[in-house]
């Protein structure tokens, strides 16, 4: 009983501090993004979008799946941590060297010579981040997200301030580059100052072999997923334009505010928590089912709400020059709402130690995606985003089928559990969207009306019908802040 209470406290604490971390950063990055969007052009955002895939692939390669392998291992040794630290650092330096040498080729591919110096500076973030991966892994293993939240918020404030000052001074796209570099630099310094772990002069081949047997499959599947998620930047940048890519990346940033942040919270907390009870199947299933229901209730409310207010939000915060982004954002919301569900189902495969199956599923999903993406390229931007929705539906059934087999919690059972939340959130979303059609005011006035009415309607409906997932979340928040025990 004391173990379960300790686990419950760690889980709640981890979730709360992860929410604080992600949503405080959400607020900071939103304000910074709005200011930068008003100061910079869509093309400047598009140039950074062209480089995103190369940084993302390099980062996946540096991590090599060792982070998940260390978290899953019951008692990692100092040799394990030290070995992976030096390994990450070496790969960080090597991948930066490769990007440095290939920068000119990448600029010619996109017919944008400016990409060469941009990538050579932006690539430094890989080396900086490699230095602190183990620090973050240790904190995640302890389910200690409080320190990570503080560090993340501080680095976001500092990097955002630097970027805004540079944009005002006329540095254009370089303000976006330096923002990324500053984020990693400040995060790395604070992690080393505030976390007391230090590497020993140890490099164990035995540790590499043991961890790589699990992490290698996650590395390959991670690379496949990273390439897939970022291939749209290459496709849009190559076959459309930097300006069109700028509209897309801005829409994606608005979409990621709730979607990626919620996914990050769920992914960071659920994996170490579920790993700690993987030997007790009934408790594991109960915790897993509760995570899915609670997470998707929040996700549907946020994402469908964003669909309803997207037009007024974009026009209010970044202005009419970004109007093309509105329909992209509305469509991307139906992509983003799947992300937390994917994260939970794939985490379960890792908890079960089935990194081999994880890899096979990723290969199948991405193979099926190729013809869909090609069709989208031929038919245009909207068709391309529509293809993402189709691919995400297929991916969900593949992910949930295999994780459900381990848990005795099938895809149909998952859908039965989450569809009530979808319909509830969808009803509120339609009512809120109708307000923008009825009210004849400026977007800046309609937006707060929509946000307030959406919150009131959601809470009101849930209170009246005593909606189970809402009641559970309300009790968790109440009992956490008022130190009462959930019954």
DRENDREN-506444 format. One record per residue (C-alpha): residue in three letters; x, y, z. Coordinates in nm, 4 decimals, m for minus. Layout:
! residues N
- ALA, X, Y, Z
...
END
This chain:
! residues 487
- UNK, 0.0000, 0.0000, 0.0000
- UNK, 0.2800, 0.2412, 0.0922
- UNK, 0.4515, 0.1613, m0.2391
- UNK, 0.1345, 0.2408, m0.4347
- UNK, 0.0839, 0.5661, m0.2455
- UNK, 0.4458, 0.6569, m0.3140
- UNK, 0.3988, 0.5723, m0.6824
- UNK, 0.0738, 0.7681, m0.6930
- UNK, 0.2377, 1.0703, m0.5339
- UNK, 0.5281, 1.0498, m0.7756
- UNK, 0.2915, 1.0165, m1.0703
- UNK, 0.0741, 1.3113, m0.9667
- UNK, 0.3789, 1.5209, m0.8812
- UNK, 0.5417, 1.4287, m1.2108
- UNK, 0.2288, 1.5118, m1.4074
- UNK, 0.1769, 1.8425, m1.2302
- UNK, 0.5365, 1.9584, m1.2691
- UNK, 0.5421, 1.8393, m1.6301
- UNK, 0.2246, 2.0371, m1.6944
- UNK, 0.3784, 2.3402, m1.5242
- UNK, 0.6939, 2.2943, m1.7309
- UNK, 0.5185, 2.2461, m2.0636
- UNK, 0.2380, 2.4949, m2.0235
- UNK, 0.4531, 2.7655, m1.8685
- UNK, 0.6809, 2.7190, m2.1655
- UNK, 0.3703, 2.7153, m2.3830
- UNK, 0.2791, 3.0610, m2.2546
- UNK, 0.6321, 3.1957, m2.2880
- UNK, 0.6864, 3.0529, m2.6352
- UNK, 0.3433, 3.1683, m2.7452
- UNK, 0.4164, 3.5287, m2.6466
- UNK, 0.7639, 3.5121, m2.7997
- UNK, 0.6272, 3.3483, m3.1153
- UNK, 0.3575, 3.6118, m3.1558
- UNK, 0.6104, 3.8944, m3.1254
- UNK, 0.8539, 3.7277, m3.3672
- UNK, 0.5747, 3.6521, m3.6169
- UNK, 0.4883, 4.0224, m3.6251
- UNK, 0.8533, 4.1218, m3.6688
- UNK, 0.9609, 3.8538, m3.9186
- UNK, 0.8235, 3.7289, m4.2501
- UNK, 0.6748, 3.3872, m4.3393
- UNK, 0.9829, 3.3180, m4.5550
- UNK, 1.2192, 3.3582, m4.2574
- UNK, 1.0209, 3.1015, m4.0607
- UNK, 1.0209, 2.8815, m4.3692
- UNK, 1.4018, 2.8878, m4.3909
- UNK, 1.4284, 2.7465, m4.0392
- UNK, 1.1596, 2.4921, m4.1268
- UNK, 1.3800, 2.3627, m4.4100
- UNK, 1.6560, 2.2846, m4.1590
- UNK, 1.4315, 2.1235, m3.8981
- UNK, 1.4502, 1.7703, m4.0384
- UNK, 1.8316, 1.7679, m4.0408
- UNK, 1.8519, 1.8797, m3.6769
- UNK, 1.5763, 1.6380, m3.5707
- UNK, 1.7368, 1.3361, m3.7414
- UNK, 2.0755, 1.4215, m3.5936
- UNK, 1.9249, 1.4504, m3.2455
- UNK, 1.7586, 1.1078, m3.2731
- UNK, 2.0882, 0.9583, m3.3849
- UNK, 2.2766, 1.1106, m3.0905
- UNK, 2.0297, 0.9756, m2.8336
- UNK, 2.0407, 0.6270, m2.9925
- UNK, 1.7538, 0.5001, m2.7757
- UNK, 1.9851, 0.4895, m2.4730
- UNK, 1.7703, 0.7315, m2.2741
- UNK, 1.4724, 0.4914, m2.2794
- UNK, 1.7006, 0.1952, m2.2138
- UNK, 1.8490, 0.3610, m1.9034
- UNK, 1.5052, 0.4580, m1.7688
- UNK, 1.3767, 0.1046, m1.8197
- UNK, 1.6781, m0.0565, m1.6476
- UNK, 1.6055, m0.1166, m1.2799
- UNK, 1.9364, 0.0034, m1.1349
- UNK, 2.1652, 0.1740, m1.3893
- UNK, 2.5248, 0.1952, m1.2667
- UNK, 2.7668, 0.4854, m1.2741
- UNK, 2.9443, 0.3002, m1.5555
- UNK, 2.6191, 0.2890, m1.7552
- UNK, 2.5547, 0.6615, m1.7186
- UNK, 2.9178, 0.7620, m1.7794
- UNK, 2.9518, 0.5418, m2.0862
- UNK, 2.6361, 0.6786, m2.2483
- UNK, 2.7449, 1.0343, m2.1624
- UNK, 3.0728, 0.9984, m2.3542
- UNK, 2.8974, 0.8132, m2.6356
- UNK, 2.6399, 1.0936, m2.6759
- UNK, 2.9119, 1.3577, m2.6688
- UNK, 3.1143, 1.1814, m2.9400
- UNK, 2.8104, 1.1356, m3.1636
- UNK, 2.7114, 1.4995, m3.1082
- UNK, 3.0497, 1.6167, m3.2361
- UNK, 3.0473, 1.3767, m3.5324
- UNK, 2.6941, 1.4656, m3.6445
- UNK, 2.7757, 1.8363, m3.6232
- UNK, 3.0812, 1.7789, m3.8419
- UNK, 2.8660, 1.5987, m4.1002
- UNK, 2.6097, 1.8812, m4.1038
- UNK, 2.8866, 2.1423, m4.1296
- UNK, 3.0300, 1.9692, m4.4380
- UNK, 2.6879, 1.9104, m4.5986
- UNK, 2.5476, 2.2599, m4.5334
- UNK, 2.6343, 2.3901, m4.8806
- UNK, 2.4742, 2.0890, m5.0507
- UNK, 2.1547, 2.1371, m4.8484
- UNK, 2.1407, 2.5058, m4.9467
- UNK, 2.1705, 2.4115, m5.3153
- UNK, 1.9002, 2.1423, m5.2821
- UNK, 1.6476, 2.4029, m5.1663
- UNK, 1.7978, 2.6745, m5.3886
- UNK, 1.8464, 2.8882, m5.0757
- UNK, 2.2191, 2.9805, m5.0320
- UNK, 2.1421, 3.1395, m4.6948
- UNK, 2.0813, 2.7930, m4.5465
- UNK, 2.4555, 2.7135, m4.5490
- UNK, 2.5645, 2.9557, m4.2726
- UNK, 2.2338, 2.9096, m4.0871
- UNK, 2.2809, 2.5328, m4.0566
- UNK, 2.6456, 2.5598, m3.9558
- UNK, 2.5492, 2.7756, m3.6582
- UNK, 2.2207, 2.6002, m3.5731
- UNK, 2.4008, 2.2639, m3.5708
- UNK, 2.5970, 2.3708, m3.2626
- UNK, 2.2801, 2.3024, m3.0641
- UNK, 2.3416, 1.9290, m3.1178
- UNK, 2.6738, 1.9338, m2.9346
- UNK, 2.5336, 2.1492, m2.6531
- UNK, 2.2312, 1.9222, m2.6063
- UNK, 2.4454, 1.6060, m2.6106
- UNK, 2.6184, 1.7328, m2.2976
- UNK, 2.2976, 1.7303, m2.0927
- UNK, 2.1056, 1.4229, m2.2179
- UNK, 2.2211, 1.2074, m1.9247
- UNK, 2.1342, 1.4791, m1.6730
- UNK, 1.7789, 1.4844, m1.8111
- UNK, 1.7639, 1.1036, m1.8131
- UNK, 1.8578, 1.0797, m1.4453
- UNK, 1.5908, 1.3315, m1.3465
- UNK, 1.3311, 1.1477, m1.5577
- UNK, 1.4239, 0.8141, m1.3948
- UNK, 1.3601, 0.9698, m1.0534
- UNK, 1.0279, 1.1103, m1.1842
- UNK, 1.1726, 1.4443, m1.0718
- UNK, 1.0246, 1.6956, m1.3126
- UNK, 1.0248, 1.9860, m1.0676
- UNK, 1.3873, 2.0770, m1.1336
- UNK, 1.3450, 2.0246, m1.5081
- UNK, 1.0442, 2.2572, m1.5058
- UNK, 1.2376, 2.5363, m1.3346
- UNK, 1.5317, 2.5022, m1.5725
- UNK, 1.3104, 2.4878, m1.8791
- UNK, 1.1145, 2.7990, m1.7831
- UNK, 1.4306, 2.9996, m1.7131
- UNK, 1.5899, 2.8969, m2.0441
- UNK, 1.2705, 2.9830, m2.2363
- UNK, 1.2543, 3.3306, m2.0843
- UNK, 1.6200, 3.4051, m2.1554
- UNK, 1.6245, 3.2636, m2.5101
- UNK, 1.2943, 3.4299, m2.5991
- UNK, 1.4190, 3.7668, m2.4740
- UNK, 1.7406, 3.7354, m2.6749
- UNK, 1.5461, 3.6450, m2.9915
- UNK, 1.3070, 3.9398, m2.9570
- UNK, 1.5924, 4.1857, m2.9011
- UNK, 1.7721, 4.0513, m3.2103
- UNK, 1.4542, 4.0670, m3.4209
- UNK, 1.3952, 4.4292, m3.3192
- UNK, 1.7577, 4.5033, m3.4084
- UNK, 1.6988, 4.3723, m3.7613
- UNK, 1.8814, 4.0377, m3.7502
- UNK, 1.5884, 3.8616, m3.9182
- UNK, 1.6145, 3.4828, m3.9432
- UNK, 1.9274, 3.4805, m3.7251
- UNK, 1.7112, 3.5712, m3.4254
- UNK, 1.5394, 3.2314, m3.4646
- UNK, 1.8737, 3.0505, m3.4880
- UNK, 2.0190, 3.2176, m3.1792
- UNK, 1.6956, 3.1497, m2.9888
- UNK, 1.7498, 2.7742, m3.0331
- UNK, 2.1189, 2.7897, m2.9455
- UNK, 2.0494, 2.9974, m2.6332
- UNK, 1.7776, 2.7570, m2.5148
- UNK, 2.0121, 2.4574, m2.5235
- UNK, 2.3053, 2.6537, m2.3793
- UNK, 2.1172, 2.7875, m2.0759
- UNK, 1.9476, 2.4494, m2.0164
- UNK, 2.2828, 2.2696, m2.0217
- UNK, 2.4488, 2.5118, m1.7793
- UNK, 2.1596, 2.4968, m1.5309
- UNK, 2.1373, 2.1162, m1.5413
- UNK, 2.5064, 2.0829, m1.4579
- UNK, 2.4873, 2.3445, m1.1842
- UNK, 2.1692, 2.2174, m1.0170
- UNK, 2.1950, 1.8384, m1.0607
- UNK, 2.4796, 1.6749, m0.8694
- UNK, 2.5596, 1.3888, m1.1106
- UNK, 2.9076, 1.3901, m1.2657
- UNK, 3.0558, 1.1338, m1.5082
- UNK, 3.3376, 0.9040, m1.4016
- UNK, 3.6336, 0.8258, m1.6272
- UNK, 3.4680, 0.5013, m1.7391
- UNK, 3.3719, 0.3717, m2.0808
- UNK, 3.2225, 0.0227, m2.0633
- UNK, 3.1776, m0.1802, m2.3805
- UNK, 2.9598, m0.4159, m2.1752
- UNK, 2.7208, m0.1301, m2.0924
- UNK, 2.7054, m0.0222, m2.4566
- UNK, 2.6205, m0.3748, m2.5711
- UNK, 2.3573, m0.4290, m2.3039
- UNK, 2.1816, m0.0959, m2.3557
- UNK, 2.2169, m0.1023, m2.7333
- UNK, 2.0388, m0.4383, m2.7585
- UNK, 1.7218, m0.2580, m2.6436
- UNK, 1.7984, 0.0965, m2.7593
- UNK, 1.9135, 0.0126, m3.1151
- UNK, 1.5625, m0.0823, m3.2249
- UNK, 1.4257, 0.2350, m3.0678
- UNK, 1.6984, 0.4289, m3.2494
- UNK, 1.5953, 0.2925, m3.5886
- UNK, 1.2230, 0.3338, m3.5195
- UNK, 1.2909, 0.6831, m3.3827
- UNK, 1.4842, 0.7785, m3.6945
- UNK, 1.2047, 0.6470, m3.9172
- UNK, 0.9433, 0.8393, m3.7183
- UNK, 1.1540, 1.1571, m3.7106
- UNK, 1.2104, 1.1455, m4.0861
- UNK, 0.8395, 1.0891, m4.1444
- UNK, 0.7280, 1.3689, m3.9123
- UNK, 0.9703, 1.6152, m4.0672
- UNK, 0.9611, 1.5045, m4.4305
- UNK, 0.6778, 1.7501, m4.4851
- UNK, 0.9243, 2.0341, m4.4333
- UNK, 1.1384, 1.9034, m4.7188
- UNK, 0.8372, 1.8362, m4.9423
- UNK, 0.6799, 2.1786, m4.8874
- UNK, 1.0120, 2.3625, m4.9042
- UNK, 1.1181, 2.1821, m5.2224
- UNK, 0.7905, 2.1586, m5.4161
- UNK, 0.6062, 2.4657, m5.2910
- UNK, 0.8017, 2.7621, m5.1459
- UNK, 0.9749, 2.8961, m4.8349
- UNK, 0.6772, 3.1288, m4.7827
- UNK, 0.4271, 2.8406, m4.7989
- UNK, 0.6454, 2.6476, m4.5560
- UNK, 0.6389, 2.9502, m4.3282
- UNK, 0.2576, 2.9451, m4.3241
- UNK, 0.2631, 2.5722, m4.2499
- UNK, 0.5249, 2.5900, m3.9714
- UNK, 0.3392, 2.8765, m3.8037
- UNK, 0.0125, 2.6786, m3.8143
- UNK, 0.2032, 2.3804, m3.6759
- UNK, 0.3441, 2.5887, m3.3905
- UNK, m0.0070, 2.6917, m3.2858
- UNK, m0.1183, 2.3292, m3.3166
- UNK, 0.1777, 2.2098, m3.1108
- UNK, 0.0961, 2.4404, m2.8204
- UNK, m0.1597, 2.1951, m2.6787
- UNK, m0.0783, 1.8803, m2.8797
- UNK, 0.2992, 1.8417, m2.8478
- UNK, 0.3073, 1.9801, m2.4952
- UNK, 0.0429, 1.7358, m2.3756
- UNK, 0.2187, 1.4522, m2.5598
- UNK, 0.5494, 1.5475, m2.4001
- UNK, 0.3957, 1.5477, m2.0517
- UNK, 0.2323, 1.2092, m2.1020
- UNK, 0.5412, 1.0560, m2.2625
- UNK, 0.7862, 1.1786, m1.9995
- UNK, 0.5760, 1.0767, m1.6993
- UNK, 0.3950, 0.7632, m1.8191
- UNK, 0.7028, 0.5704, m1.9320
- UNK, 0.8968, 0.5697, m1.6016
- UNK, 0.5755, 0.5285, m1.4005
- UNK, 0.4427, 0.2355, m1.6034
- UNK, 0.7903, 0.0804, m1.6160
- UNK, 0.7997, 0.0768, m1.2354
- UNK, 0.4850, m0.1445, m1.2145
- UNK, 0.5356, m0.3561, m1.5277
- UNK, 0.5511, m0.6777, m1.3209
- UNK, 0.1976, m0.6271, m1.1831
- UNK, m0.0350, m0.6641, m1.4843
- UNK, m0.3679, m0.5713, m1.3156
- UNK, m0.2213, m0.2500, m1.1717
- UNK, m0.0445, m0.1761, m1.4992
- UNK, m0.3679, m0.2111, m1.6993
- UNK, m0.5627, 0.0013, m1.4524
- UNK, m0.3040, 0.2799, m1.4613
- UNK, m0.2767, 0.2588, m1.8409
- UNK, m0.6523, 0.2778, m1.8929
- UNK, m0.6832, 0.5751, m1.6590
- UNK, m0.4000, 0.7578, m1.8361
- UNK, m0.5636, 0.7099, m2.1767
- UNK, m0.9069, 0.8280, m2.0643
- UNK, m0.7845, 1.1315, m1.8714
- UNK, m0.5299, 1.2338, m2.1332
- UNK, m0.7692, 1.2117, m2.4263
- UNK, m1.0403, 1.4039, m2.2429
- UNK, m0.7959, 1.6929, m2.2014
- UNK, m0.6652, 1.6494, m2.5571
- UNK, m1.0066, 1.6569, m2.7266
- UNK, m1.1164, 1.9625, m2.5301
- UNK, m0.7984, 2.1525, m2.6212
- UNK, m0.7656, 2.0465, m2.9869
- UNK, m1.1309, 2.0780, m3.0893
- UNK, m1.1449, 2.4053, m2.8989
- UNK, m0.8475, 2.5259, m3.1032
- UNK, m1.0314, 2.4384, m3.4252
- UNK, m1.3175, 2.6636, m3.3143
- UNK, m1.1042, 2.9666, m3.2236
- UNK, m0.8199, 2.9309, m3.4772
- UNK, m0.9318, 3.2073, m3.7138
- UNK, m0.9771, 3.4694, m3.4454
- UNK, m0.6603, 3.3558, m3.2667
- UNK, m0.4344, 3.3943, m3.5708
- UNK, m0.5873, 3.7245, m3.6838
- UNK, m0.5675, 3.8666, m3.3313
- UNK, m0.2157, 3.7606, m3.2411
- UNK, m0.0120, 3.7634, m3.5629
- UNK, m0.2269, 3.9546, m3.8077
- UNK, m0.3848, 3.9231, m4.1543
- UNK, m0.0544, 3.8487, m4.3315
- UNK, m0.0738, 3.4977, m4.1778
- UNK, m0.4378, 3.4312, m4.2827
- UNK, m0.3309, 3.1426, m4.5098
- UNK, m0.2240, 2.9569, m4.1935
- UNK, m0.5804, 2.9411, m4.0583
- UNK, m0.7124, 2.6483, m4.2623
- UNK, m0.3799, 2.4664, m4.2191
- UNK, m0.4143, 2.5019, m3.8424
- UNK, m0.7724, 2.3763, m3.8379
- UNK, m0.6750, 2.0654, m4.0332
- UNK, m0.3576, 2.0054, m3.8295
- UNK, m0.5646, 1.9965, m3.5106
- UNK, m0.7149, 1.6667, m3.6285
- UNK, m0.3606, 1.5363, m3.6712
- UNK, m0.2394, 1.6664, m3.3359
- UNK, m0.5189, 1.5102, m3.1330
- UNK, m0.3786, 1.1645, m3.2123
- UNK, m0.0287, 1.2356, m3.0806
- UNK, m0.0853, 1.1729, m2.7060
- UNK, m0.2683, 0.8493, m2.7909
- UNK, 0.0216, 0.7338, m3.0086
- UNK, 0.2674, 0.8166, m2.7298
- UNK, 0.0781, 0.6097, m2.4718
- UNK, 0.0361, 0.3053, m2.6958
- UNK, 0.3982, 0.3100, m2.8090
- UNK, 0.5212, 0.3633, m2.4532
- UNK, 0.3446, 0.0424, m2.3565
- UNK, 0.5478, m0.1522, m2.6142
- UNK, 0.8662, m0.0096, m2.4611
- UNK, 0.7492, m0.0923, m2.1083
- UNK, 0.6945, m0.4520, m2.2224
- UNK, 1.0475, m0.4545, m2.3655
- UNK, 0.9215, m0.5087, m2.7214
- UNK, 1.1459, m0.2618, m2.9011
- UNK, 1.1596, m0.5153, m3.1882
- UNK, 0.7829, m0.4909, m3.2369
- UNK, 0.8055, m0.1126, m3.1927
- UNK, 1.0437, m0.1049, m3.4907
- UNK, 0.8318, m0.3344, m3.7095
- UNK, 0.5218, m0.1227, m3.6521
- UNK, 0.7102, 0.1965, m3.7423
- UNK, 0.8341, 0.0404, m4.0678
- UNK, 0.4820, m0.0751, m4.1631
- UNK, 0.3252, 0.2638, m4.0849
- UNK, 0.5816, 0.4663, m4.2744
- UNK, 0.5711, 0.2327, m4.5753
- UNK, 0.1948, 0.2778, m4.5967
- UNK, 0.2438, 0.6567, m4.5699
- UNK, 0.4604, 0.6939, m4.8827
- UNK, 0.1854, 0.6728, m5.1507
- UNK, m0.0445, 0.8902, m4.9405
- UNK, 0.2205, 1.1639, m4.9145
- UNK, 0.2917, 1.1481, m5.2896
- UNK, m0.0795, 1.1929, m5.3591
- UNK, m0.0836, 1.4942, m5.1289
- UNK, 0.2116, 1.6531, m5.3086
- UNK, 0.0350, 1.6166, m5.6445
- UNK, m0.2983, 1.7561, m5.5220
- UNK, m0.1668, 2.0469, m5.3117
- UNK, m0.1160, 2.1647, m4.9524
- UNK, m0.4638, 2.0891, m4.8182
- UNK, m0.4534, 1.7392, m4.9642
- UNK, m0.1098, 1.6919, m4.8080
- UNK, m0.2422, 1.7761, m4.4607
- UNK, m0.5503, 1.5597, m4.5206
- UNK, m0.3110, 1.2731, m4.5935
- UNK, m0.1596, 1.3233, m4.2462
- UNK, m0.5040, 1.2694, m4.0893
- UNK, m0.5515, 0.9451, m4.2835
- UNK, m0.2040, 0.8210, m4.1893
- UNK, m0.2641, 0.9004, m3.8211
- UNK, m0.5883, 0.7000, m3.8193
- UNK, m0.4113, 0.3989, m3.9674
- UNK, m0.1201, 0.4432, m3.7247
- UNK, m0.3553, 0.4509, m3.4261
- UNK, m0.5105, 0.1144, m3.5085
- UNK, m0.1695, m0.0432, m3.5632
- UNK, m0.0284, 0.0957, m3.2369
- UNK, m0.3319, 0.0166, m3.0234
- UNK, m0.3753, m0.3329, m3.1689
- UNK, m0.0362, m0.4529, m3.0484
- UNK, m0.0261, m0.2683, m2.7168
- UNK, m0.3822, m0.3883, m2.6551
- UNK, m0.2774, m0.7510, m2.7033
- UNK, m0.0260, m0.7222, m2.4203
- UNK, m0.2725, m0.5476, m2.1906
- UNK, m0.6001, m0.7150, m2.2815
- UNK, m0.7201, m0.3650, m2.3736
- UNK, m0.8177, m0.3685, m2.7419
- UNK, m0.8503, m0.0824, m2.9917
- UNK, m1.2297, m0.1045, m2.9732
- UNK, m1.2211, m0.0833, m2.5926
- UNK, m0.9967, 0.2226, m2.6148
- UNK, m1.2335, 0.3862, m2.8631
- UNK, m1.5322, 0.3076, m2.6418
- UNK, m1.3527, 0.4787, m2.3538
- UNK, m1.2477, 0.7948, m2.5414
- UNK, m1.5325, 0.8577, m2.7896
- UNK, m1.7627, 1.0116, m2.5242
- UNK, m1.4932, 1.2733, m2.4608
- UNK, m1.4630, 1.3373, m2.8363
- UNK, m1.8378, 1.3948, m2.8768
- UNK, m1.8558, 1.6135, m2.5665
- UNK, m1.5639, 1.8303, m2.6818
- UNK, m1.6983, 1.8333, m3.0402
- UNK, m2.0358, 1.9631, m2.9250
- UNK, m1.8745, 2.2461, m2.7299
- UNK, m1.6455, 2.3235, m3.0244
- UNK, m1.9405, 2.3614, m3.2647
- UNK, m2.1192, 2.5946, m3.0231
- UNK, m1.8065, 2.8057, m2.9772
- UNK, m1.7409, 2.8183, m3.3532
- UNK, m2.0997, 2.9333, m3.4103
- UNK, m2.0265, 3.2394, m3.1957
- UNK, m1.7754, 3.3644, m3.4547
- UNK, m2.0466, 3.3415, m3.7217
- UNK, m2.3107, 3.5151, m3.5139
- UNK, m2.1097, 3.7903, m3.3418
- UNK, m2.0265, 4.0881, m3.5631
- UNK, m1.7204, 4.2157, m3.3795
- UNK, m1.3450, 4.2245, m3.4375
- UNK, m1.1453, 3.9004, m3.3846
- UNK, m0.9784, 4.0534, m3.0778
- UNK, m1.3197, 4.0849, m2.9086
- UNK, m1.4679, 3.7538, m3.0245
- UNK, m1.1645, 3.5469, m2.9191
- UNK, m1.1914, 3.6031, m2.5396
- UNK, m1.5683, 3.5501, m2.5618
- UNK, m1.5063, 3.2143, m2.7299
- UNK, m1.2410, 3.1087, m2.4792
- UNK, m1.4543, 3.1965, m2.1754
- UNK, m1.7746, 3.0455, m2.3122
- UNK, m1.5882, 2.7301, m2.4172
- UNK, m1.4482, 2.6808, m2.0676
- UNK, m1.7864, 2.7521, m1.9025
- UNK, m1.9734, 2.5173, m2.1374
- UNK, m1.7233, 2.2333, m2.0892
- UNK, m1.7202, 2.2588, m1.7100
- UNK, m2.0957, 2.3125, m1.6938
- UNK, m2.1819, 2.0098, m1.9069
- UNK, m1.9358, 1.7878, m1.7187
- UNK, m2.0739, 1.8973, m1.3819
- UNK, m2.4347, 1.8410, m1.4866
- UNK, m2.3790, 1.4932, m1.6307
- UNK, m2.1132, 1.4053, m1.3683
- UNK, m1.8690, 1.3062, m1.6403
- UNK, m1.6337, 1.0461, m1.4928
- UNK, m1.3033, 1.1557, m1.6489
- UNK, m1.3651, 1.5191, m1.5615
- UNK, m1.4589, 1.4293, m1.2022
- UNK, m1.1429, 1.2205, m1.1656
- UNK, m0.9184, 1.5009, m1.2912
- UNK, m1.0939, 1.7525, m1.0670
- UNK, m1.0391, 1.5307, m0.7627
- UNK, m0.6728, 1.4750, m0.8465
- UNK, m0.6127, 1.8503, m0.8762
- UNK, m0.8125, 1.9261, m0.5612
- UNK, m0.6508, 1.6571, m0.3506
- UNK, m0.3016, 1.7428, m0.4709
- UNK, m0.3246, 2.1103, m0.3872
- UNK, m0.5243, 2.0646, m0.0669
- UNK, m0.3265, 1.7578, 0.0473
- UNK, m0.6278, 1.5309, 0.0770
- UNK, m0.6299, 1.1648, m0.0133
- UNK, m0.8277, 1.0579, m0.3197
- UNK, m1.0880, 0.8016, m0.2256
END
